[in-house]
Amino acid sequence: MSRSLKKGPFVDAKLLKKVADKRPAAAGVIKTWARRSQVAPEMVGFTFGIHNGKSHVEVIVSEEMVGHRLGEFAPTKKFLRHGGKMQKELEQKRQQAEIASAKAASAAPAKK
């Protein structure tokens, strides 16, 4: 459910204080743990270090990001791959193709 229009967007007060009266080029990376804060138009051009639970992910704010939450741009989980029988078969085919191309590449210079 979205936030009420009469309340307006939520932006952490400390975060707005860090952005106020600064230029994007001179500010450097602004570290924040406020993932729930929405991106305000004043933040465009700044680089934020958004905490993902382990480290700070550097994100440069652009105009398209206004209205979204900061946490959307710093994923908290690392996607490895889908598992299962089909995935293993695809990986084996890819590995065999790499081996065949490597053999072809090594055999080509020997004929010269």
N, C-alpha and C positions, 0 to 999 in steps of 0.2 A: 504494500500500500504506500502511496506516495505521501509526501509531507503536505500539510495544508498550505494553500496559497497565501492565506493571511499571515502565516508565520514567516514565510520566506525561506530561502535556502539556508541550510546549516553550514556555517564555516567556523572552525575553531577560532576563538578570539586570539589566542597566542600566535596562531599561524598568520592571521591578518596583521598582527602587530609586527611580526618578522618581515612581512612583505611591504608594509606601509613606508612611504618616503625613501624607498631604495630603487635603484636601477637594476634591471635584470643582469647586466654585464658585470656590475661591481659586487653583486650579492654573493656570488659563488653558489655552492650547494647548500640549500636550506634543509636540514634534517628534521623529519617529523614522524611522529607515531600516530597522528590523527588521520587514520585511513578513512574514517566516516565523513570527513569534511568534503563538501562539494567544491569543485573548481570554480572560482569567481573570476570575472573578467580582469580584475586587478592582478591576477597571478600569471597572466599570459607572458611568456618569455622567460620566466624564472625556471631554475633547475631545482627540483626537490629530490631529496633522498627519502623515499617512502619506505618505512620499515615493513618487511614481509614476515617477521617473526624470527628471522635469523640474522639478516643483514639489511642494509639500506640499498634500495634499488633506485638508481638515478633516472629521473624522468624529466624531460623538458616539456613544459606545458605549452600547448598550441591552442589556437582559437577553437578548434573542433572539440576540445576536451571540456569546454565550459559547460557546466551543468552536470557533469559526471562526478562520481566520487573518486578521491585519490586512490583508494584501495583497488580500484578496477585496473590500474596500470602497474601494480606490483603483485603478481600472483604469489600465493602462499604455498602452493603445492607444485612439485616438479613432475611433469608428465614424462614417464619413461617410454612406455609403448603398450599397445594392446597385446594380450597374450593369446594363447590358443593354438590349435593345430594349423589353421590357415596362415597365421603370422609366421610360424616356424617354417612352413613350406616356402613362403615368399622370401624369407631370409636365406634359405638354402639355395634357391634359384639365383638370387642376387649374388651370393658368394661364388657359385659356380661360374656365373657370367664374368665376374671379376677375375677369377683364376684363368679362364679361357682367354680373356683379353690380355692378361699379363703374359701368358705363354706366347700369344701371337706377337706381342710387341717385342719379346726377347728373341723370337725366332726370326723376325724380319731383318734386323741388322746383321745377323750371322750370314745371310745369303749374299750380301754385298761383297 
